[in-house]
Amino acid sequence: MIRIRTRFFASHREALGIDRLEIELPDGSTVADLVDRIANQFPNVAAVVRLARYAVNRVYLPATTVLQAGDEVAFIPPVAGGGA
């Protein structure tokens, strides 16, 4: 098992009511596995966490990235911009 730290920002933080969470996952788990675990644990945010971008140790990486013990995964909500 590996322990992963997660961070949530903006709408994710508001919906979850927390900004950090530690989760244990089996060795060899990917970011996608982490997303599935969070979506199952917090069904009210399942749709939005699946649309997030993911930064592993402050680097944007795909959901296929294999996680290592101690990694930090930040969930970055989609940003909608306004026009002028």
Backbone atoms as SQL, in Angstrom:
CREATE TABLE atoms (id INTEGER PRIMARY KEY, chain TEXT, resi INTEGER, resn TEXT, atom TEXT, x REAL, y REAL, z REAL);
INSERT INTO atoms VALUES
  (1, 'A', 1, 'MET', 'N', 0.848, -1.191, 0.000),
  (2, 'A', 1, 'MET', 'CA', 0.000, 0.000, 0.000),
  (3, 'A', 1, 'MET', 'C', 0.887, 1.246, 0.000),
  (4, 'A', 2, 'ILE', 'N', 0.384, 2.282, -0.673),
  (5, 'A', 2, 'ILE', 'CA', 1.069, 3.568, -0.685),
  (6, 'A', 2, 'ILE', 'C', 0.119, 4.639, -0.158),
  (7, 'A', 3, 'ARG', 'N', 0.688, 5.634, 0.473),
  (8, 'A', 3, 'ARG', 'CA', -0.104, 6.754, 0.989),
  (9, 'A', 3, 'ARG', 'C', 0.134, 7.953, 0.075),
  (10, 'A', 4, 'ILE', 'N', -0.976, 8.542, -0.399),
  (11, 'A', 4, 'ILE', 'CA', -0.953, 9.675, -1.315),
  (12, 'A', 4, 'ILE', 'C', -1.608, 10.870, -0.623),
  (13, 'A', 5, 'ARG', 'N', -0.996, 12.037, -0.773),
  (14, 'A', 5, 'ARG', 'CA', -1.610, 13.274, -0.272),
  (15, 'A', 5, 'ARG', 'C', -2.346, 13.931, -1.438),
  (16, 'A', 6, 'THR', 'N', -3.532, 14.422, -1.168),
  (17, 'A', 6, 'THR', 'CA', -4.296, 15.123, -2.202),
  (18, 'A', 6, 'THR', 'C', -4.570, 16.543, -1.737),
  (19, 'A', 7, 'ARG', 'N', -4.701, 17.438, -2.714),
  (20, 'A', 7, 'ARG', 'CA', -5.069, 18.826, -2.436),
  (21, 'A', 7, 'ARG', 'C', -6.194, 19.214, -3.382),
  (22, 'A', 8, 'PHE', 'N', -7.130, 19.980, -2.845),
  (23, 'A', 8, 'PHE', 'CA', -8.289, 20.423, -3.608),
  (24, 'A', 8, 'PHE', 'C', -8.365, 21.939, -3.563),
  (25, 'A', 9, 'PHE', 'N', -8.785, 22.532, -4.681),
  (26, 'A', 9, 'PHE', 'CA', -8.847, 23.977, -4.796),
  (27, 'A', 9, 'PHE', 'C', -10.220, 24.412, -5.294),
  (28, 'A', 10, 'ALA', 'N', -10.544, 25.659, -5.032),
  (29, 'A', 10, 'ALA', 'CA', -11.724, 26.337, -5.574),
  (30, 'A', 10, 'ALA', 'C', -13.002, 25.513, -5.390),
  (31, 'A', 11, 'SER', 'N', -13.703, 25.227, -6.481),
  (32, 'A', 11, 'SER', 'CA', -14.999, 24.541, -6.390),
  (33, 'A', 11, 'SER', 'C', -14.880, 23.146, -5.785),
  (34, 'A', 12, 'HIS', 'N', -13.771, 22.471, -6.014),
  (35, 'A', 12, 'HIS', 'CA', -13.590, 21.144, -5.410),
  (36, 'A', 12, 'HIS', 'C', -13.513, 21.263, -3.890),
  (37, 'A', 13, 'ARG', 'N', -12.736, 22.217, -3.412),
  (38, 'A', 13, 'ARG', 'CA', -12.595, 22.426, -1.968),
  (39, 'A', 13, 'ARG', 'C', -13.941, 22.785, -1.351),
  (40, 'A', 14, 'GLU', 'N', -14.684, 23.648, -2.011),
  (41, 'A', 14, 'GLU', 'CA', -15.998, 24.057, -1.496),
  (42, 'A', 14, 'GLU', 'C', -16.969, 22.887, -1.458),
  (43, 'A', 15, 'ALA', 'N', -16.997, 22.082, -2.509),
  (44, 'A', 15, 'ALA', 'CA', -17.925, 20.941, -2.572),
  (45, 'A', 15, 'ALA', 'C', -17.578, 19.868, -1.541),
  (46, 'A', 16, 'LEU', 'N', -16.276, 19.632, -1.342),
  (47, 'A', 16, 'LEU', 'CA', -15.846, 18.606, -0.397),
  (48, 'A', 16, 'LEU', 'C', -15.844, 19.090, 1.045),
  (49, 'A', 17, 'GLY', 'N', -15.648, 20.385, 1.231),
  (50, 'A', 17, 'GLY', 'CA', -15.546, 20.916, 2.577),
  (51, 'A', 17, 'GLY', 'C', -14.182, 20.677, 3.210),
  (52, 'A', 18, 'ILE', 'N', -13.211, 20.251, 2.405),
  (53, 'A', 18, 'ILE', 'CA', -11.837, 20.023, 2.864),
  (54, 'A', 18, 'ILE', 'C', -10.890, 20.470, 1.759),
  (55, 'A', 19, 'ASP', 'N', -9.660, 20.768, 2.141),
  (56, 'A', 19, 'ASP', 'CA', -8.691, 21.134, 1.107),
  (57, 'A', 19, 'ASP', 'C', -7.582, 20.104, 0.965),
  (58, 'A', 20, 'ARG', 'N', -7.510, 19.148, 1.895),
  (59, 'A', 20, 'ARG', 'CA', -6.479, 18.098, 1.847),
  (60, 'A', 20, 'ARG', 'C', -7.068, 16.784, 2.323),
  (61, 'A', 21, 'LEU', 'N', -6.489, 15.710, 1.815),
  (62, 'A', 21, 'LEU', 'CA', -6.938, 14.375, 2.190),
  (63, 'A', 21, 'LEU', 'C', -5.789, 13.411, 1.937),
  (64, 'A', 22, 'GLU', 'N', -5.592, 12.462, 2.834),
  (65, 'A', 22, 'GLU', 'CA', -4.609, 11.401, 2.601),
  (66, 'A', 22, 'GLU', 'C', -5.360, 10.114, 2.317),
  (67, 'A', 23, 'ILE', 'N', -4.898, 9.398, 1.297),
  (68, 'A', 23, 'ILE', 'CA', -5.573, 8.171, 0.860),
  (69, 'A', 23, 'ILE', 'C', -4.538, 7.078, 0.674),
  (70, 'A', 24, 'GLU', 'N', -4.881, 5.878, 1.102),
  (71, 'A', 24, 'GLU', 'CA', -4.016, 4.722, 0.848),
  (72, 'A', 24, 'GLU', 'C', -4.550, 3.971, -0.359),
  (73, 'A', 25, 'LEU', 'N', -3.629, 3.603, -1.237),
  (74, 'A', 25, 'LEU', 'CA', -3.956, 2.868, -2.455),
  (75, 'A', 25, 'LEU', 'C', -2.991, 1.700, -2.595),
  (76, 'A', 26, 'PRO', 'N', -3.373, 0.682, -3.346),
  (77, 'A', 26, 'PRO', 'CA', -2.443, -0.428, -3.604),
  (78, 'A', 26, 'PRO', 'C', -1.239, 0.037, -4.429),
  (79, 'A', 27, 'ASP', 'N', -0.103, -0.611, -4.232),
  (80, 'A', 27, 'ASP', 'CA', 1.074, -0.337, -5.058),
  (81, 'A', 27, 'ASP', 'C', 0.686, -0.443, -6.530),
  (82, 'A', 28, 'GLY', 'N', 1.259, 0.418, -7.355),
  (83, 'A', 28, 'GLY', 'CA', 0.986, 0.379, -8.785),
  (84, 'A', 28, 'GLY', 'C', -0.245, 1.163, -9.204),
  (85, 'A', 29, 'SER', 'N', -0.908, 1.836, -8.256),
  (86, 'A', 29, 'SER', 'CA', -2.105, 2.615, -8.584),
  (87, 'A', 29, 'SER', 'C', -1.735, 3.836, -9.408),
  (88, 'A', 30, 'THR', 'N', -2.677, 4.248, -10.235),
  (89, 'A', 30, 'THR', 'CA', -2.498, 5.414, -11.095),
  (90, 'A', 30, 'THR', 'C', -3.328, 6.587, -10.579),
  (91, 'A', 31, 'VAL', 'N', -3.124, 7.737, -11.201),
  (92, 'A', 31, 'VAL', 'CA', -3.959, 8.891, -10.886),
  (93, 'A', 31, 'VAL', 'C', -5.424, 8.540, -11.130),
  (94, 'A', 32, 'ALA', 'N', -5.711, 7.818, -12.193),
  (95, 'A', 32, 'ALA', 'CA', -7.099, 7.419, -12.482),
  (96, 'A', 32, 'ALA', 'C', -7.679, 6.578, -11.350),
  (97, 'A', 33, 'ASP', 'N', -6.873, 5.706, -10.762),
  (98, 'A', 33, 'ASP', 'CA', -7.344, 4.912, -9.617),
  (99, 'A', 33, 'ASP', 'C', -7.667, 5.812, -8.432),
  (100, 'A', 34, 'LEU', 'N', -6.830, 6.815, -8.217),
  (101, 'A', 34, 'LEU', 'CA', -7.075, 7.776, -7.146),
  (102, 'A', 34, 'LEU', 'C', -8.374, 8.536, -7.396),
  (103, 'A', 35, 'VAL', 'N', -8.569, 8.981, -8.626),
  (104, 'A', 35, 'VAL', 'CA', -9.794, 9.702, -8.986),
  (105, 'A', 35, 'VAL', 'C', -11.010, 8.818, -8.725),
  (106, 'A', 36, 'ASP', 'N', -10.945, 7.555, -9.125),
  (107, 'A', 36, 'ASP', 'CA', -12.060, 6.637, -8.890),
  (108, 'A', 36, 'ASP', 'C', -12.352, 6.488, -7.401),
  (109, 'A', 37, 'ARG', 'N', -11.291, 6.371, -6.585),
  (110, 'A', 37, 'ARG', 'CA', -11.473, 6.230, -5.139),
  (111, 'A', 37, 'ARG', 'C', -12.169, 7.454, -4.559),
  (112, 'A', 38, 'ILE', 'N', -11.728, 8.642, -4.972),
  (113, 'A', 38, 'ILE', 'CA', -12.349, 9.875, -4.462),
  (114, 'A', 38, 'ILE', 'C', -13.786, 9.999, -4.950),
  (115, 'A', 39, 'ALA', 'N', -14.023, 9.671, -6.215),
  (116, 'A', 39, 'ALA', 'CA', -15.384, 9.738, -6.764),
  (117, 'A', 39, 'ALA', 'C', -16.316, 8.783, -6.031),
  (118, 'A', 40, 'ASN', 'N', -15.828, 7.607, -5.670),
  (119, 'A', 40, 'ASN', 'CA', -16.654, 6.646, -4.928),
  (120, 'A', 40, 'ASN', 'C', -16.873, 7.087, -3.485),
  (121, 'A', 41, 'GLN', 'N', -15.860, 7.685, -2.883),
  (122, 'A', 41, 'GLN', 'CA', -15.948, 8.114, -1.487),
  (123, 'A', 41, 'GLN', 'C', -16.793, 9.377, -1.344),
  (124, 'A', 42, 'PHE', 'N', -16.769, 10.240, -2.359),
  (125, 'A', 42, 'PHE', 'CA', -17.505, 11.508, -2.332),
  (126, 'A', 42, 'PHE', 'C', -18.345, 11.634, -3.600),
  (127, 'A', 43, 'PRO', 'N', -19.450, 10.890, -3.698),
  (128, 'A', 43, 'PRO', 'CA', -20.240, 10.875, -4.941),
  (129, 'A', 43, 'PRO', 'C', -20.753, 12.250, -5.376),
  (130, 'A', 44, 'ASN', 'N', -20.894, 13.183, -4.429),
  (131, 'A', 44, 'ASN', 'CA', -21.399, 14.512, -4.790),
  (132, 'A', 44, 'ASN', 'C', -20.419, 15.297, -5.656),
  (133, 'A', 45, 'VAL', 'N', -19.147, 14.886, -5.688),
  (134, 'A', 45, 'VAL', 'CA', -18.164, 15.584, -6.528),
  (135, 'A', 45, 'VAL', 'C', -17.582, 14.684, -7.617),
  (136, 'A', 46, 'ALA', 'N', -18.160, 13.523, -7.795),
  (137, 'A', 46, 'ALA', 'CA', -17.613, 12.555, -8.761),
  (138, 'A', 46, 'ALA', 'C', -17.452, 13.167, -10.148),
  (139, 'A', 47, 'ALA', 'N', -18.474, 13.840, -10.633),
  (140, 'A', 47, 'ALA', 'CA', -18.412, 14.389, -11.989),
  (141, 'A', 47, 'ALA', 'C', -17.317, 15.451, -12.120),
  (142, 'A', 48, 'VAL', 'N', -17.187, 16.322, -11.120),
  (143, 'A', 48, 'VAL', 'CA', -16.219, 17.409, -11.262),
  (144, 'A', 48, 'VAL', 'C', -14.782, 16.945, -11.056),
  (145, 'A', 49, 'VAL', 'N', -14.546, 15.964, -10.180),
  (146, 'A', 49, 'VAL', 'CA', -13.156, 15.508, -10.028),
  (147, 'A', 49, 'VAL', 'C', -12.699, 14.749, -11.267),
  (148, 'A', 50, 'ARG', 'N', -13.627, 14.148, -11.977),
  (149, 'A', 50, 'ARG', 'CA', -13.253, 13.457, -13.217),
  (150, 'A', 50, 'ARG', 'C', -12.892, 14.441, -14.331),
  (151, 'A', 51, 'LEU', 'N', -13.376, 15.685, -14.228),
  (152, 'A', 51, 'LEU', 'CA', -13.072, 16.713, -15.237),
  (153, 'A', 51, 'LEU', 'C', -11.841, 17.540, -14.885),
  (154, 'A', 52, 'ALA', 'N', -11.282, 17.309, -13.719),
  (155, 'A', 52, 'ALA', 'CA', -10.147, 18.101, -13.252),
  (156, 'A', 52, 'ALA', 'C', -8.892, 17.805, -14.064),
  (157, 'A', 53, 'ARG', 'N', -7.934, 18.712, -13.951),
  (158, 'A', 53, 'ARG', 'CA', -6.568, 18.417, -14.385),
  (159, 'A', 53, 'ARG', 'C', -5.847, 17.960, -13.132),
  (160, 'A', 54, 'TYR', 'N', -4.810, 17.184, -13.302),
  (161, 'A', 54, 'TYR', 'CA', -4.114, 16.591, -12.162),
  (162, 'A', 54, 'TYR', 'C', -2.646, 16.982, -12.199),
  (163, 'A', 55, 'ALA', 'N', -2.157, 17.465, -11.069),
  (164, 'A', 55, 'ALA', 'CA', -0.746, 17.790, -10.944),
  (165, 'A', 55, 'ALA', 'C', -0.155, 16.858, -9.889),
  (166, 'A', 56, 'VAL', 'N', 0.812, 16.061, -10.299),
  (167, 'A', 56, 'VAL', 'CA', 1.498, 15.154, -9.379),
  (168, 'A', 56, 'VAL', 'C', 2.821, 15.815, -9.017),
  (169, 'A', 57, 'ASN', 'N', 2.955, 16.108, -7.735),
  (170, 'A', 57, 'ASN', 'CA', 4.152, 16.798, -7.252),
  (171, 'A', 57, 'ASN', 'C', 4.416, 18.074, -8.055),
  (172, 'A', 58, 'ARG', 'N', 3.326, 18.813, -8.312),
  (173, 'A', 58, 'ARG', 'CA', 3.343, 20.124, -8.982),
  (174, 'A', 58, 'ARG', 'C', 3.644, 20.075, -10.469),
  (175, 'A', 59, 'VAL', 'N', 3.511, 18.906, -11.077),
  (176, 'A', 59, 'VAL', 'CA', 3.710, 18.764, -12.521),
  (177, 'A', 59, 'VAL', 'C', 2.435, 18.169, -13.111),
  (178, 'A', 60, 'TYR', 'N', 1.868, 18.838, -14.121),
  (179, 'A', 60, 'TYR', 'CA', 0.676, 18.301, -14.776),
  (180, 'A', 60, 'TYR', 'C', 1.039, 17.015, -15.504),
  (181, 'A', 61, 'LEU', 'N', 0.309, 15.946, -15.170),
  (182, 'A', 61, 'LEU', 'CA', 0.568, 14.637, -15.764),
  (183, 'A', 61, 'LEU', 'C', -0.749, 13.967, -16.106),
  (184, 'A', 62, 'PRO', 'N', -0.739, 12.981, -17.011),
  (185, 'A', 62, 'PRO', 'CA', -1.977, 12.297, -17.386),
  (186, 'A', 62, 'PRO', 'C', -2.462, 11.353, -16.280),
  (187, 'A', 63, 'ALA', 'N', -3.716, 10.980, -16.396),
  (188, 'A', 63, 'ALA', 'CA', -4.333, 10.091, -15.409),
  (189, 'A', 63, 'ALA', 'C', -3.720, 8.692, -15.410),
  (190, 'A', 64, 'THR', 'N', -2.938, 8.375, -16.430),
  (191, 'A', 64, 'THR', 'CA', -2.294, 7.057, -16.499),
  (192, 'A', 64, 'THR', 'C', -1.002, 6.995, -15.682),
  (193, 'A', 65, 'THR', 'N', -0.610, 8.118, -15.089),
  (194, 'A', 65, 'THR', 'CA', 0.624, 8.185, -14.306),
  (195, 'A', 65, 'THR', 'C', 0.550, 7.271, -13.092),
  (196, 'A', 66, 'VAL', 'N', 1.562, 6.433, -12.916),
  (197, 'A', 66, 'VAL', 'CA', 1.638, 5.544, -11.746),
  (198, 'A', 66, 'VAL', 'C', 2.155, 6.360, -10.566),
  (199, 'A', 67, 'LEU', 'N', 1.458, 6.241, -9.444),
  (200, 'A', 67, 'LEU', 'CA', 1.802, 6.995, -8.248),
  (201, 'A', 67, 'LEU', 'C', 2.804, 6.245, -7.381),
  (202, 'A', 68, 'GLN', 'N', 3.585, 7.020, -6.640),
  (203, 'A', 68, 'GLN', 'CA', 4.566, 6.482, -5.705),
  (204, 'A', 68, 'GLN', 'C', 4.194, 6.944, -4.294),
  (205, 'A', 69, 'ALA', 'N', 4.616, 6.190, -3.300),
  (206, 'A', 69, 'ALA', 'CA', 4.356, 6.563, -1.910),
  (207, 'A', 69, 'ALA', 'C', 4.849, 7.981, -1.665),
  (208, 'A', 70, 'GLY', 'N', 4.019, 8.784, -1.008),
  (209, 'A', 70, 'GLY', 'CA', 4.386, 10.148, -0.664),
  (210, 'A', 70, 'GLY', 'C', 4.070, 11.183, -1.721),
  (211, 'A', 71, 'ASP', 'N', 3.597, 10.757, -2.898),
  (212, 'A', 71, 'ASP', 'CA', 3.236, 11.724, -3.934),
  (213, 'A', 71, 'ASP', 'C', 2.105, 12.626, -3.443),
  (214, 'A', 72, 'GLU', 'N', 2.087, 13.847, -3.986),
  (215, 'A', 72, 'GLU', 'CA', 0.994, 14.771, -3.742),
  (216, 'A', 72, 'GLU', 'C', 0.288, 15.000, -5.071),
  (217, 'A', 73, 'VAL', 'N', -1.021, 14.800, -5.077),
  (218, 'A', 73, 'VAL', 'CA', -1.818, 14.997, -6.286),
  (219, 'A', 73, 'VAL', 'C', -2.777, 16.151, -6.027),
  (220, 'A', 74, 'ALA', 'N', -2.653, 17.193, -6.837),
  (221, 'A', 74, 'ALA', 'CA', -3.546, 18.343, -6.750),
  (222, 'A', 74, 'ALA', 'C', -4.616, 18.206, -7.826),
  (223, 'A', 75, 'PHE', 'N', -5.848, 18.445, -7.432),
  (224, 'A', 75, 'PHE', 'CA', -6.983, 18.424, -8.345),
  (225, 'A', 75, 'PHE', 'C', -7.272, 19.877, -8.718),
  (226, 'A', 76, 'ILE', 'N', -7.076, 20.189, -9.992),
  (227, 'A', 76, 'ILE', 'CA', -7.239, 21.557, -10.483),
  (228, 'A', 76, 'ILE', 'C', -8.545, 21.620, -11.276),
  (229, 'A', 77, 'PRO', 'N', -9.538, 22.358, -10.765),
  (230, 'A', 77, 'PRO', 'CA', -10.821, 22.414, -11.473),
  (231, 'A', 77, 'PRO', 'C', -10.688, 23.110, -12.818),
  (232, 'A', 78, 'PRO', 'N', -11.563, 22.758, -13.757),
  (233, 'A', 78, 'PRO', 'CA', -11.551, 23.456, -15.045),
  (234, 'A', 78, 'PRO', 'C', -11.835, 24.937, -14.822),
  (235, 'A', 79, 'VAL', 'N', -11.195, 25.754, -15.605),
  (236, 'A', 79, 'VAL', 'CA', -11.361, 27.193, -15.460),
  (237, 'A', 79, 'VAL', 'C', -12.129, 27.705, -16.667),
  (238, 'A', 80, 'ALA', 'N', -13.170, 28.465, -16.386),
  (239, 'A', 80, 'ALA', 'CA', -13.935, 29.082, -17.465),
  (240, 'A', 80, 'ALA', 'C', -13.539, 30.544, -17.523),
  (241, 'A', 81, 'GLY', 'N', -13.167, 30.980, -18.688),
  (242, 'A', 81, 'GLY', 'CA', -12.764, 32.376, -18.822),
  (243, 'A', 81, 'GLY', 'C', -13.878, 33.195, -19.431),
  (244, 'A', 82, 'GLY', 'N', -13.847, 34.459, -19.161),
  (245, 'A', 82, 'GLY', 'CA', -14.836, 35.361, -19.737),
  (246, 'A', 82, 'GLY', 'C', -14.227, 36.154, -20.872),
  (247, 'A', 83, 'GLY', 'N', -15.030, 36.526, -21.778),
  (248, 'A', 83, 'GLY', 'CA', -14.561, 37.349, -22.883),
  (249, 'A', 83, 'GLY', 'C', -14.677, 38.825, -22.549),
  (250, 'A', 84, 'ALA', 'N', -14.114, 39.621, -23.389),
  (251, 'A', 84, 'ALA', 'CA', -14.162, 41.070, -23.147),
  (252, 'A', 84, 'ALA', 'C', -15.434, 41.658, -23.696);
